[in-house]
Amino acid sequence: MKINDNFYMKLAIDEAWKYQLLTYPNPAVGCVIVKDGKILAIEAHTEAGLPHAEINALKTAFLTQDSNSILKIKNSSHEIHDFLVKNHNNFFNDCEVYTTLEPCNHEGKTPSCAKLLALLKPKRVIIGSLDINKIASGGINTLMENGILVTLDILQKECDNLLLPFKSWQNKTCIFFKMAQTLNGMIDGKISSQRAKLYVHTLRDKIDLLLVGGNTVRIDKPILDTRYVKGKEPDIFIYSKNKVFPQTIPLFSIPNRKVIISDDLFKILDYKFVMVEGVYNLLDTLKDKIDFIILIVSPKIREGINTSKSLDIDFEILHENYLGDEKIIFLKRKIAK
Amino acid sequence: MKINDNFYMKLAIDEAWKYQLLTYPNPAVGCVIVKDGKILAIEAHTEAGLPHAEINALKTAFLTQDSNSILKIKNSSHEIHDFLVKNHNNFFNDCEVYTTLEPCNHEGKTPSCAKLLALLKPKRVIIGSLDINKIASGGINTLMENGILVTLDILQKECDNLLLPFKSWQNKTCIFFKMAQTLNGMIDGKISSQRAKLYVHTLRDKIDLLLVGGNTVRIDKPILDTRYVKGKEPDIFIYSKNKVFPQTIPLFSIPNRKVIISDDLFKILDYKFVMVEGVYNLLDTLKDKIDFIILIVSPKIREGINTSKSLDIDFEILHENYLGDEKIIFLKRKIAK
């Protein structure tokens, strides 16, 4: 295997995918720092409000020379930024910084990553995707104006894939479909592990709106809350022509939650980040509206219910992670050329 | 992400899986060389008769200091071995060598890797699995007797998983099941890409015997050859109670091939490396006999035929690779505890 820019960028991409969607409304970004050929840090942005990927990686890299440095207990972007500006002592001058997204140029909740890099003067910054956020962009110019060598177009397609959810919620309402199945596509019965359920509750905590089919609500009588992670409860959209549901179904009892019962999907455009929890029928109905699919696959073969409608969809696999023994696959519809 | 022994060993494991089964009758082995923290080589054993993983990695690592070295054109184990013994100039003294399997101690078709390492004197050798082959084992002792620091038990379970096919064909007949399906478990129609077919022909070239169901032979009238890779043609076992098949079916016309028609599976024990190509019915029949499953998954949803029998199998995912846009998943039956 070749050990080159692609190799290091792939490590950054894989790290970023671990926090995909969980960084909402920020993009998922990964960063790898290599000093004279030695990998010092493989980090990612993990949650909005916490440091960007580059800041996490710069901190981890700097700590490799002194793991007891006071930097260890500095956790906010501003603290890390200030510490590194004062104490870098040219540590980063022979470093190469791989980042899946152009470093931000904007002083927002966190200091500008591009301006920090310009001060720390690494030998080279290698960038996957260009920043499409007009407010934050300009990072490449800042780096180049400060004499830092910049390499572009490294695994750009893979880095762009990483940004797909972000691009979607930046521009419009991001709608994704979550489905769980066995290895052979069965969707009924108890499929998911406790760990997969925890992940779904983590997603529910991030979204604004959860869309489910009317039949599911009638049959399963779900709560659709975030009790495993004690998160915020998303509003619910029950997609149904028949508007009458018994108010005894637990999802209606969650405080501070709006429940919409409608067959007019236009109403979901009031929200920015929507998860659909459903199976094949709902997927067939919504397949032209969704941006991507999260498929949780339990590695077992079971007899059961599979697709009954005449579904015919081709996908591109964007990425895959593991949830313990189960898999999570991020899929995008493949558009016929 | 922590950059530690596990991190480097995982790189070696992933590289080795790319050649899983293709190294038959040798084990799949990966090797990573790190010099003062810098990754110099990520290599694997790729095919029986070609150099072991360690030799490939030592060659790649040595070439990083002079890519025009005459070593570049030395391809046999003996040539590389002799070159490195004469020219190493202590290059490896500050290297760490990660290998998924204990280096062989035996002078066979190739020189002993453990003895070569003992001469090159790397700082440390990190080993995943212990060698179960009695002839080749003893590598750890050779290293330690020569004052090389040895670290054991790094990702041993993952390294042992890598050896599962090897352990099986070492001790008895290795039988694996190959199946192709869509994302939702449909098995009929045109599923696999040309690249997946090429992979299946590469597997057929390695095995001794190909087992198929009688119905498949009657309906599909297959050739079951290796024409895409111009390989050797495996013998065929048609699993069928009814022994009468028209000799016009193309598989009967392949020269130098024995075709067995039987419902007595005991006969396959005359072979060492057996692939079963089939779908759910045959899987149900053979599920207690097979060592692992190779599932080729095409990322599309289709209506079609799925499991009809009452299959109920839990799996552990051993590893996954990509074949272009398709996936190949290595599965092992999970034994209930």
Interface residues (C-beta under 8 A of the other chain):
Chain A: M1 I3 L11 E15 D36 G37 K38 I39 L40 A41 I42 E43 Q181 T182 L183 N184 G185 M186 Y280 L283 L295 P299 K300 I301 R302 E303 N306 T307 S308 K309 S310 L311 D312 I313 D314 F315 E316 I317 E320 Y322 D325 K327 L331 K334
Chain B: M1 I3 L11 E15 D36 G37 K38 I39 L40 A41 I42 E43 Q181 T182 L183 N184 G185 M186 Y280 L283 L295 P299 K300 I301 R302 E303 N306 T307 S308 K309 S310 L311 D312 I313 D314 F315 E316 I317 E320 Y322 D325 K327 L331 K334
